[in-house]
Amino acid sequence: MLMGSCLCKDIEFQFPESVGDYVYCHCPSCRKASGAAFGANISVPIKTFEILKGKESLKVFESSPGKLRHFCNRCGSPLFTLVGTNPTFVRVRLGSLDSDFAQLPAAHIFMSQKATWDRPELDILSFDEWPAPDSVSIRGSHQPTE
């Protein structure tokens, strides 16, 4: 069983598996909804998706006709989306999962609409944890200074 929750843990959900591929979507709508360079959402059959806790904390925003984005009313975490009048799938945000998820993305999509600062095609430095401040300085964060 895969488990997910919002940042404050007011909302928790579970489902046994996702189906199909998933992508990194770089369209403006996904960037705004995720607060990041792209959105990463998996498809979960709605019949297997269960909210365990916090239904009363869910807020819904219709970002385009028939596209209902669900998020926590306390911490603001984006959790999942329902599309259409009678959806058969829940589009779960990968960032909301508490369980490990091993499947890799199938593609980047809407690259023609990506932000100018989004450069997924470039090789850049990579760190397993916080980088040393003399290699990458992340001001305004919790990065250790020593």
C-alpha positions as CSV (number, residue, x, y, z in Angstrom):
1,M,0.0,0.0,0.0
2,L,1.3,3.5,-0.9
3,M,0.7,6.2,1.6
4,G,0.6,10.0,1.2
5,S,-0.2,13.1,3.3
6,C,0.0,16.8,3.3
7,L,2.9,18.7,5.0
8,C,1.1,19.2,8.3
9,K,-0.3,15.6,8.3
10,D,-3.9,16.8,8.7
11,I,-4.7,14.8,5.5
12,E,-3.6,11.2,4.9
13,F,-4.5,8.9,2.1
14,Q,-3.5,5.5,0.6
15,F,-3.8,3.4,-2.5
16,P,-2.4,0.1,-3.7
17,E,-0.7,1.1,-7.0
18,S,-0.6,3.6,-9.8
19,V,-1.2,2.7,-13.4
20,G,0.5,3.7,-16.6
21,D,3.3,6.2,-17.2
22,Y,3.9,9.5,-15.6
23,V,5.7,12.6,-16.9
24,Y,7.2,15.8,-15.8
25,C,4.9,18.5,-17.1
26,H,6.5,21.9,-17.6
27,C,3.3,23.8,-18.6
28,P,2.5,27.1,-16.8
29,S,-0.5,25.5,-15.0
30,C,1.6,22.7,-13.5
31,R,4.4,25.1,-12.5
32,K,1.9,27.3,-10.7
33,A,0.1,24.4,-9.0
34,S,3.4,22.8,-7.8
35,G,5.4,25.9,-7.1
36,A,8.3,24.2,-9.0
37,A,9.7,23.8,-12.5
38,F,7.3,21.0,-13.4
39,G,4.4,18.9,-12.1
40,A,4.8,15.2,-11.4
41,N,1.5,13.3,-11.0
42,I,0.7,9.6,-11.1
43,S,-2.7,8.0,-12.1
44,V,-4.5,6.0,-9.4
45,P,-7.8,4.3,-10.1
46,I,-10.4,6.3,-8.1
47,K,-12.0,3.1,-6.7
48,T,-8.7,2.2,-5.0
49,F,-7.9,5.7,-3.6
50,E,-8.9,6.1,0.1
51,I,-8.7,9.2,2.2
52,L,-7.9,7.9,5.7
53,K,-8.0,11.2,7.6
54,G,-8.8,14.9,7.1
55,K,-11.5,15.0,4.4
56,E,-12.8,18.1,6.2
57,S,-9.4,19.8,5.7
58,L,-9.5,19.4,1.9
59,K,-10.1,22.5,-0.2
60,V,-10.8,22.4,-3.9
61,F,-9.9,24.8,-6.7
62,E,-11.2,24.5,-10.2
63,S,-8.1,25.6,-12.2
64,S,-9.7,25.1,-15.6
65,P,-13.2,23.8,-16.5
66,G,-13.6,20.3,-15.0
67,K,-10.1,20.2,-13.4
68,L,-10.4,20.1,-9.6
69,R,-7.2,20.5,-7.7
70,H,-7.3,19.4,-4.0
71,F,-5.1,20.8,-1.4
72,C,-4.8,21.1,2.4
73,N,-6.6,24.2,3.9
74,R,-4.1,24.4,6.7
75,C,-0.6,23.9,5.1
76,G,-1.5,24.4,1.4
77,S,0.0,21.2,0.2
78,P,-1.2,20.2,-3.3
79,L,-2.3,16.6,-3.1
80,F,-4.4,15.4,-6.0
81,T,-6.5,16.4,-9.0
82,L,-9.8,15.1,-10.4
83,V,-10.5,15.7,-14.1
84,G,-13.9,15.5,-15.7
85,T,-17.5,15.0,-14.5
86,N,-17.1,11.3,-13.7
87,P,-13.4,10.7,-13.2
88,T,-12.0,7.1,-13.1
89,F,-8.6,8.2,-12.0
90,V,-7.1,10.4,-9.3
91,R,-4.0,12.3,-10.4
92,V,-1.8,12.1,-7.2
93,R,1.1,14.5,-6.8
94,L,4.3,12.5,-6.4
95,G,5.6,15.0,-3.8
96,S,2.7,14.1,-1.5
97,L,3.8,10.5,-1.1
98,D,5.3,9.3,2.1
99,S,6.0,5.8,0.6
100,D,9.0,5.1,-1.6
101,F,8.0,5.2,-5.3
102,A,10.5,3.5,-7.7
103,Q,9.0,4.1,-11.1
104,L,10.9,6.6,-13.2
105,P,9.2,9.3,-15.5
106,A,8.6,8.4,-19.1
107,A,9.2,11.9,-20.5
108,H,9.3,15.7,-20.0
109,I,6.3,17.3,-21.7
110,F,5.4,20.9,-22.7
111,M,9.1,21.7,-22.9
112,S,8.2,24.5,-25.3
113,Q,6.4,26.2,-22.4
114,K,9.0,25.6,-19.7
115,A,10.3,28.5,-17.6
116,T,13.5,30.2,-19.0
117,W,15.3,29.3,-15.8
118,D,14.3,25.6,-16.1
119,R,17.2,23.7,-17.6
120,P,16.6,20.0,-17.2
121,E,18.8,19.2,-20.2
122,L,21.9,20.7,-18.5
123,D,24.2,18.7,-16.2
124,I,24.6,20.6,-13.0
125,L,26.1,19.8,-9.6
126,S,24.3,17.2,-7.5
127,F,24.4,16.6,-3.8
128,D,22.9,13.9,-1.6
129,E,22.4,16.3,1.3
130,W,23.1,20.0,1.9
131,P,26.1,21.3,-0.1
132,A,28.9,23.1,1.7
133,P,28.2,26.9,1.6
134,D,31.4,27.5,-0.3
135,S,30.2,25.3,-3.2
136,V,26.5,26.4,-3.3
137,S,25.1,29.1,-1.1
138,I,21.4,28.8,-0.6
139,R,20.5,32.1,1.1
140,G,17.3,32.3,3.2
141,S,17.2,28.5,3.7
142,H,18.1,26.2,6.6
143,Q,21.4,25.3,4.9
144,P,24.1,24.7,7.6
145,T,26.7,27.4,7.5
146,E,29.6,25.1,8.5
